[in-house]
Amino acid sequence: MAKNSKHCSFCGRPEAQVGFFIMGQEGAQICNECAEQAAEIVKENSISKSKLPKLQKEQVPKPIEIKEFLDEYVIGQEEAKKYLSVAVYNHYKRLMQEKTNDDVEIEKSNIIMVGYTGTGKTLLARTIAKKLHVPFTIVDATVLTEAGYVGEDIESILTRLLQVADYDVKAAERGIVFIDEIDKIARKGDNPSITRDVSGEGVQQGLLKLLEGAVVNVPPQGGRKHPDQKMIAVNTQNILFVCGGAFDGIEKKIASRLNTRVVGYNAAMENEQVDKNNLLQYIAPQDLKSFGLIPEIIGRLPILTYLEPLDRIALRRILTEPKNSIIKQYNKLFKMDQIDLVFEMEALDYIVDKAIEFKLGARGLRSITETIIMDKMYEMPSKNEKNLVISLEYAQSKIEKTNINRLKIA
């Protein structure tokens, strides 16, 4: 083609029929529409080829190794850590299973974790993500609504997983998704809705196909789907789903179920052994149903575990012992200004007592600590002082002068 020709070197259309040309060497030129098509072809080709190496059995961490790693960051919750470690290990083995003639196919075991707010559900998920060799993402169920309504589509869960996997579909299809606040999509009443429950039962119905395993068309950039949008097909057959929620008030459902089974003198004697301070340990699938989860979704979350309520000893350990403990974080912040921060033992005990009083759990430890040392974080960087000691008297004075009581849960 002549150097001065005003035709696209790819499609041959003249300048009048296209937006603009991108010039190349030897007089070659490509129109904007052909350039866009070429970019799409390159993107599709990169998506179709997985760069994730094949898992080797010797590289897979054993359940005990996974739990030991969790122990470094999460205090207590032995039961939940054991269930989570086994589930992740079995997920790896399932990914490595080879086709045999015995027709035995290992099915995935999705998990649901129930625990009070601030007991470490999200922390467990974030911590275990550091140990994994597969894509992992955390999504919030509270933003999901049924298709066609304000909010995010169910498929946005997989969009996050695709983004973490750098749009490597094959890698995303063997990933793990943690769905937080699963209790917020519970049915609003005990009976099936006569009106549309677009953020509750409607979302549960939409999640069924993801949890069970299906090929889902996912918008690559998230948001609402529309007919002209290009979709990416993702098979959820090998994606492990871990769900977590506080299920506030489910203790009443558990207590009611335990009481209804009490018949006769011997049963009453057995009932006295029930630990009323930790009813979550007796949780069963029927309690989730009573709370508002539909039977179909409970059946697709076969592994049910719970998190222990945090007592004073656990909260005290959480404050200082984990690798990423709150006190260690503040020590590091002050150390960056060459300031040595020291908390007296009585001050640490006071922080724990306030967290228990306000019923804030482990999450409240940070807000209380931040309130106590906020003024020092404001003043100290501009001073020449290199040592800071937080005493019980100082901690009490700061708490009493603030409006932290508004955090108190009735």
C-alpha positions as CSV (number, residue, x, y, z in Angstrom):
1,M,0.0,0.0,0.0
2,A,1.3,3.4,-0.9
3,K,2.8,5.5,1.9
4,N,0.3,8.3,1.5
5,S,-2.7,6.1,1.3
6,K,-5.4,6.8,3.8
7,H,-6.7,3.3,4.1
8,C,-6.4,1.0,7.1
9,S,-3.8,-1.7,6.5
10,F,-6.0,-4.3,8.3
11,C,-9.6,-3.7,7.2
12,G,-8.9,-1.5,4.2
13,R,-11.5,1.1,5.1
14,P,-10.8,4.7,4.1
15,E,-10.3,7.6,6.6
16,A,-13.8,8.9,6.1
17,Q,-15.3,5.6,7.5
18,V,-13.2,5.4,10.7
19,G,-12.4,7.7,13.7
20,F,-8.6,8.0,13.3
21,F,-5.4,6.1,12.2
22,I,-2.5,4.9,14.3
23,M,0.6,5.2,12.1
24,G,3.3,2.6,11.9
25,Q,6.5,2.0,9.9
26,E,6.7,1.6,6.1
27,G,3.5,3.5,5.7
28,A,1.4,1.0,7.7
29,Q,-1.6,2.3,9.6
30,I,-4.4,0.8,11.7
31,C,-7.7,2.4,12.4
32,N,-9.0,2.8,15.9
33,E,-11.7,0.1,15.5
34,C,-9.2,-2.5,14.4
35,A,-6.9,-1.5,17.3
36,E,-9.7,-2.1,19.8
37,Q,-10.4,-5.5,18.3
38,A,-6.7,-6.4,18.4
39,A,-6.6,-5.4,22.1
40,E,-9.6,-7.7,22.9
41,I,-8.0,-10.6,21.1
42,V,-4.8,-10.2,23.1
43,K,-6.8,-10.0,26.3
44,E,-8.8,-13.1,25.6
45,N,-5.6,-15.0,24.7
46,S,-4.0,-14.0,28.0
47,I,-7.1,-15.0,30.0
48,S,-7.4,-18.4,28.3
49,K,-3.8,-19.4,29.2
50,S,-3.3,-20.0,32.9
51,K,0.1,-19.1,34.3
52,L,-0.5,-20.8,37.7
53,P,1.9,-23.8,38.1
54,K,0.5,-27.2,38.9
55,L,0.3,-27.9,42.6
56,Q,2.7,-30.5,43.8
57,K,1.8,-32.7,46.8
58,E,4.9,-32.0,48.7
59,Q,4.2,-28.2,48.4
60,V,0.8,-28.5,50.1
61,P,0.8,-27.6,53.8
62,K,-0.6,-30.2,56.1
63,P,-3.5,-29.4,58.4
64,I,-1.2,-29.3,61.4
65,E,1.1,-26.9,59.6
66,I,-1.8,-24.6,58.6
67,K,-3.1,-24.6,62.2
68,E,0.4,-23.8,63.6
69,F,0.6,-20.9,61.2
70,L,-2.9,-19.6,62.4
71,D,-1.8,-20.0,66.0
72,E,0.9,-17.4,65.4
73,Y,-1.7,-14.7,64.6
74,V,-5.0,-15.9,66.1
75,I,-5.5,-16.6,69.9
76,G,-7.8,-19.5,70.8
77,Q,-10.5,-20.7,68.5
78,E,-9.0,-24.2,68.4
79,E,-12.1,-25.8,66.9
80,A,-12.6,-23.3,64.1
81,K,-8.9,-23.4,63.2
82,K,-8.9,-27.2,63.0
83,Y,-12.0,-27.2,60.7
84,L,-10.6,-24.5,58.5
85,S,-7.2,-26.2,58.2
86,V,-8.7,-29.5,57.2
87,A,-11.0,-27.9,54.7
88,V,-8.2,-26.0,53.0
89,Y,-6.0,-29.2,52.9
90,N,-8.8,-31.2,51.4
91,H,-9.4,-28.5,48.9
92,Y,-5.8,-28.8,47.8
93,K,-6.1,-32.6,47.5
94,R,-9.3,-32.2,45.5
95,L,-7.5,-30.0,43.1
96,M,-4.8,-32.6,42.6
97,Q,-7.2,-35.6,42.3
98,E,-6.7,-37.6,39.1
99,K,-9.3,-39.4,37.1
100,T,-9.5,-43.1,38.0
101,N,-11.7,-46.0,37.1
102,D,-13.4,-46.3,40.5
103,D,-15.8,-43.4,39.7
104,V,-15.1,-41.9,43.1
105,E,-15.0,-38.1,42.8
106,I,-14.2,-36.0,45.9
107,E,-16.8,-33.3,46.3
108,K,-15.9,-29.9,47.9
109,S,-17.0,-29.2,51.4
110,N,-18.0,-25.5,51.8
111,I,-17.8,-24.2,55.4
112,I,-19.9,-21.9,57.5
113,M,-18.5,-20.3,60.6
114,V,-20.7,-18.9,63.3
115,G,-19.3,-16.6,66.0
116,Y,-20.0,-13.4,67.9
117,T,-18.7,-10.1,66.5
118,G,-15.0,-9.5,67.3
119,T,-14.1,-13.2,67.8
120,G,-11.9,-13.5,64.8
121,K,-13.8,-14.8,61.8
122,T,-12.4,-12.3,59.3
123,L,-9.0,-12.4,61.0
124,L,-8.9,-16.2,60.4
125,A,-9.7,-15.7,56.8
126,R,-7.1,-13.0,56.2
127,T,-4.5,-14.9,58.1
128,I,-5.0,-18.2,56.2
129,A,-4.8,-16.3,52.9
130,K,-1.1,-15.6,53.7
131,K,-0.4,-19.4,53.7
132,L,-2.2,-20.4,50.6
133,H,-0.9,-21.2,47.1
134,V,-4.3,-20.4,45.4
135,P,-6.2,-17.1,44.8
136,F,-8.1,-16.0,47.9
137,T,-10.6,-13.1,48.3
138,I,-12.9,-11.8,51.0
139,V,-16.3,-10.4,50.0
140,D,-19.1,-8.8,52.0
141,A,-22.6,-10.3,51.6
142,T,-24.3,-7.1,52.8
143,V,-23.8,-5.3,49.5
144,L,-25.4,-8.1,47.4
145,T,-28.9,-7.9,46.0
146,E,-31.0,-9.9,43.6
147,A,-30.3,-9.2,39.9
148,G,-32.0,-6.0,38.6
149,Y,-32.0,-4.2,42.0
150,V,-29.7,-1.5,43.5
151,G,-26.6,-3.1,44.9
152,E,-24.1,-5.7,43.5
153,D,-25.0,-8.8,41.5
154,I,-24.1,-12.2,43.0
155,E,-21.5,-12.6,40.2
156,S,-19.4,-9.7,41.7
157,I,-18.1,-12.2,44.2
158,L,-16.3,-14.0,41.3
159,T,-15.2,-10.6,39.9
160,R,-13.1,-10.0,43.0
161,L,-11.6,-13.5,42.7
162,L,-10.7,-12.9,39.1
163,Q,-9.0,-9.6,40.0
164,V,-6.9,-11.3,42.7
165,A,-5.9,-14.0,40.1
166,D,-4.9,-11.3,37.6
167,Y,-7.8,-12.4,35.4
168,D,-6.3,-15.9,35.1
169,V,-9.5,-17.9,34.8
170,K,-7.9,-21.3,35.4
171,A,-6.3,-20.0,38.6
172,A,-9.5,-18.3,39.8
173,E,-11.4,-21.6,39.2
174,R,-9.4,-23.3,42.0
175,G,-9.4,-20.4,44.4
176,I,-11.1,-19.8,47.8
177,V,-13.7,-17.2,48.6
178,F,-14.6,-16.0,52.1
179,I,-18.1,-14.6,52.2
180,D,-18.4,-12.4,55.3
181,E,-21.6,-11.3,57.0
182,I,-23.5,-14.2,55.6
183,D,-26.1,-13.8,58.3
184,K,-27.2,-10.5,56.9
185,I,-28.9,-12.2,53.9
186,A,-31.1,-14.3,56.2
187,R,-34.8,-14.4,55.5
188,K,-36.6,-11.6,57.3
189,G,-39.4,-13.8,58.6
190,D,-39.9,-17.4,59.5
191,N,-42.2,-18.0,56.5
192,P,-41.2,-17.7,52.8
193,S,-41.6,-14.1,51.6
194,I,-44.8,-13.0,49.9
195,T,-43.0,-9.9,48.7
196,R,-39.6,-9.8,47.1
197,D,-36.8,-10.0,49.6
198,V,-34.1,-8.8,47.2
199,S,-31.2,-8.5,49.7
200,G,-32.1,-11.6,51.8
201,E,-33.8,-14.7,50.4
202,G,-33.2,-13.5,46.8
203,V,-29.4,-13.4,47.4
204,Q,-29.5,-16.9,49.0
205,Q,-31.3,-18.2,45.9
206,G,-28.6,-16.6,43.7
207,L,-25.8,-18.1,45.7
208,L,-27.0,-21.6,45.3
209,K,-25.5,-22.1,41.8
210,L,-22.1,-20.6,42.9
211,L,-21.9,-22.9,46.0
212,E,-23.0,-26.0,44.2
213,G,-20.8,-25.5,41.1
214,A,-21.8,-24.0,37.8
215,V,-20.5,-22.1,34.8
216,V,-21.2,-18.4,35.6
217,N,-20.8,-15.4,33.2
218,V,-18.9,-12.8,35.2
219,P,-18.5,-9.1,34.3
220,P,-14.7,-8.6,34.3
221,Q,-14.9,-5.1,35.9
222,G,-17.8,-5.9,38.3
223,G,-21.0,-3.8,38.6
224,R,-24.3,-4.6,37.0
225,K,-24.5,-6.9,33.9
226,H,-25.9,-5.6,30.7
227,P,-26.5,-7.2,27.3
228,D,-23.7,-5.5,25.4
229,Q,-21.1,-6.2,28.1
230,K,-18.3,-8.8,27.4
231,M,-18.4,-11.6,30.0
232,I,-15.9,-14.1,31.3
233,A,-17.1,-17.7,31.9
234,V,-16.0,-19.0,35.3
235,N,-16.7,-22.6,36.5
236,T,-17.2,-22.6,40.3
237,Q,-17.0,-26.4,40.6
238,N,-13.6,-26.3,42.2
239,I,-13.9,-23.0,44.1
240,L,-14.1,-23.5,47.9
241,F,-16.5,-21.1,49.7
242,V,-16.1,-20.3,53.4
243,C,-18.9,-18.3,55.0
244,G,-18.9,-16.4,58.3
245,G,-21.4,-14.5,60.3
246,A,-22.3,-13.3,63.8
247,F,-25.9,-14.6,63.6
248,D,-26.8,-12.2,66.4
249,G,-29.7,-13.7,68.4
250,I,-29.3,-17.3,67.2
251,E,-28.6,-18.3,70.9
252,K,-32.4,-18.0,71.4
253,K,-33.0,-20.5,68.6
254,I,-30.4,-22.9,70.1
255,A,-31.8,-22.6,73.6
256,S,-35.4,-23.2,72.3
257,R,-34.3,-26.3,70.5
258,L,-32.5,-27.7,73.5
259,N,-35.4,-27.0,75.8
260,T,-37.9,-28.7,73.5
261,R,-36.0,-31.9,73.8
262,V,-36.2,-32.0,77.6
263,V,-38.7,-34.7,78.6
264,G,-38.6,-36.5,82.0
265,Y,-36.3,-36.3,85.0
266,N,-33.2,-37.7,83.3
267,A,-33.4,-35.3,80.4
268,A,-33.7,-32.4,82.9
269,M,-30.5,-33.6,84.6
270,E,-28.7,-33.7,81.2
271,N,-30.0,-30.2,80.5
272,E,-28.3,-28.8,83.6
273,Q,-25.0,-29.6,82.0
274,V,-25.6,-27.2,79.1
275,D,-23.2,-24.3,79.2
276,K,-25.5,-21.4,79.0
277,N,-22.6,-18.9,78.5
278,N,-21.5,-20.6,75.3
279,L,-24.6,-21.9,73.5
280,L,-22.9,-21.6,70.1
281,Q,-21.1,-24.8,70.7
282,Y,-24.4,-26.6,70.4
283,I,-25.3,-25.1,67.1
284,A,-26.9,-27.3,64.5
285,P,-28.1,-26.8,60.9
286,Q,-31.8,-26.5,62.1
287,D,-30.8,-23.4,64.1
288,L,-29.5,-21.8,60.9
289,K,-32.8,-22.6,59.2
290,S,-34.8,-21.1,62.1
291,F,-32.6,-18.0,61.9
292,G,-33.5,-17.5,58.2
293,L,-31.2,-19.4,55.9
294,I,-33.0,-21.5,53.4
295,P,-32.6,-25.3,53.5
296,E,-31.0,-25.4,50.1
297,I,-28.1,-23.1,51.0
298,I,-27.6,-24.9,54.4
299,G,-27.2,-28.1,52.4
300,R,-24.5,-26.6,50.2
301,L,-22.5,-25.5,53.4
302,P,-22.1,-29.0,54.9
303,I,-19.3,-28.1,57.4
304,L,-20.6,-26.1,60.3
305,T,-18.3,-24.8,63.0
306,Y,-18.4,-22.1,65.7
307,L,-16.0,-19.6,67.3
308,E,-15.7,-19.4,71.1
309,P,-16.7,-16.2,72.9
310,L,-13.6,-14.4,74.0
311,D,-13.1,-14.3,77.8
312,R,-10.8,-12.0,79.7
313,I,-7.7,-14.2,79.4
314,A,-8.1,-14.6,75.7
315,L,-8.5,-10.8,75.2
316,R,-5.5,-10.1,77.3
317,R,-3.4,-12.5,75.2
318,I,-4.8,-11.0,71.9
319,L,-3.6,-7.6,73.0
320,T,0.1,-8.6,73.2
321,E,0.9,-12.1,72.0
322,P,0.1,-12.5,68.3
323,K,2.8,-11.6,65.7
324,N,0.6,-8.8,64.6
325,S,-0.8,-7.8,68.0
326,I,-2.2,-4.3,68.6
327,I,0.5,-3.3,71.1
328,K,3.2,-4.5,68.7
329,Q,1.7,-2.4,65.9
330,Y,1.7,0.8,68.1
331,N,5.3,0.0,69.3
332,K,6.3,-0.1,65.6
333,L,4.5,3.2,64.8
334,F,6.3,5.0,67.7
335,K,9.6,3.3,66.9
336,M,9.6,4.9,63.4
337,D,9.9,8.2,65.4
338,Q,12.6,6.7,67.6
339,I,10.2,6.6,70.6
340,D,10.1,3.7,72.9
341,L,6.5,2.9,73.9
342,V,5.8,0.9,77.1
343,F,2.4,0.0,78.5
344,E,2.2,-0.9,82.2
345,M,0.5,-4.2,83.0
346,E,-2.3,-2.4,84.9
347,A,-3.0,-0.3,81.8
348,L,-3.3,-3.3,79.6
349,D,-5.6,-5.0,82.1
350,Y,-7.7,-1.8,82.1
351,I,-8.0,-1.9,78.3
352,V,-9.2,-5.5,78.4
353,D,-11.8,-4.7,81.2
354,K,-13.2,-1.8,79.1
355,A,-13.5,-4.1,76.0
356,I,-15.5,-6.6,78.1
357,E,-17.6,-3.8,79.7
358,F,-18.6,-2.4,76.3
359,K,-19.0,-5.8,74.7
360,L,-16.8,-4.9,71.8
361,G,-14.7,-8.1,71.6
362,A,-11.2,-8.1,70.1
363,R,-12.2,-5.4,67.7
364,G,-12.8,-3.0,70.6
365,L,-9.2,-3.4,71.9
366,R,-7.9,-1.3,69.1
367,S,-10.4,1.5,69.5
368,I,-9.9,1.8,73.2
369,T,-6.1,1.7,72.8
370,E,-6.3,4.3,70.1
371,T,-8.4,6.6,72.3
372,I,-5.8,6.3,75.2
373,I,-2.7,7.2,73.1
374,M,-4.3,9.6,70.5
375,D,-3.0,12.7,72.2
376,K,0.5,11.2,72.6
377,M,0.5,10.2,68.9
378,Y,-0.3,13.9,68.1
379,E,2.3,15.5,70.4
380,M,5.3,13.1,70.7
381,P,6.6,13.4,67.1
382,S,7.2,17.1,67.6
383,K,9.0,16.7,71.0
384,N,12.5,15.5,71.9
385,E,11.2,12.9,74.3
386,K,12.2,9.3,73.4
387,N,10.3,7.4,76.0
388,L,6.6,7.0,76.6
389,V,5.1,5.1,79.5
390,I,1.3,4.5,79.6
391,S,0.2,4.1,83.2
392,L,-3.2,3.0,84.6
393,E,-3.9,6.5,85.8
394,Y,-3.2,8.0,82.4
395,A,-5.4,5.4,80.6
396,Q,-8.3,6.0,83.0
397,S,-8.0,9.8,82.6
398,K,-8.2,9.5,78.8
399,I,-11.2,7.1,78.8
400,E,-13.1,9.2,81.3
401,K,-12.6,12.4,79.2
402,T,-13.8,10.9,75.9
403,N,-17.2,9.9,74.6
404,I,-16.2,6.3,74.1
405,N,-19.3,5.2,76.0
406,R,-21.2,5.7,72.8
407,L,-19.5,2.5,71.6
408,K,-21.1,0.6,74.4
409,I,-23.5,-2.1,73.2
410,A,-26.6,-2.5,75.2
